[in-house]
């Protein structure tokens, strides 16, 4: 999984990742080859997950869950037999970060800051510049003013979306289909939101 791959880098020095020996950081962007585990990176609590994208038989363990090694945990930190809850200031690649403690694509719903120039990114939504160089997978200023951050097409519940890639006001995503989560009627294509679900 992408997050398991990132978590496995937790003990690698930042200088080593920046160096040319690790120029293949772009490989982290490779899609998961296990279709059963795709739900572990979709930004939604689904399948048998205990929380959003953690727990259950396919995903890494949630914060507070029992563990025996760091690799068992979403946070990549097992302390005293329990997984540490991932944070944006723990010095570990965890959660949805694209780089050490930054680049959380969920933006407004999680407190990780966007990454500065020169660090790894999955897409422009990870970067302060809103541009992720597709050749190097690093945050850079856009060479032609074009941005490659579209919250409404990133497959993640982020920005102010009410469900994955739909709803919200600031994100300007399309209205959600029937059965998707909503907060207000304008989150839904049908303009009907009842008990938090689009009608």
Buried (B, 14 or more C-beta within 10 A) or exposed (E): BBBBBBBBBBEEEEEEBBEEEBEEBBEBBEEBEEEEBBBBBBBBBBBEBBBBBBBBEBBBBBBBBEBEEBBBBBBBBBEEEBBBBBBBEBEBBBBBBBBBBBBBBBBBBBEBEBBEEEBBBBBBBBBBBBBBBEEBBBBBEBEEEEBBBBBBEBEBBBBBBBBBBBBBBEBEBEBBEEEBBBBEBEBBBEEEBEEEBBE
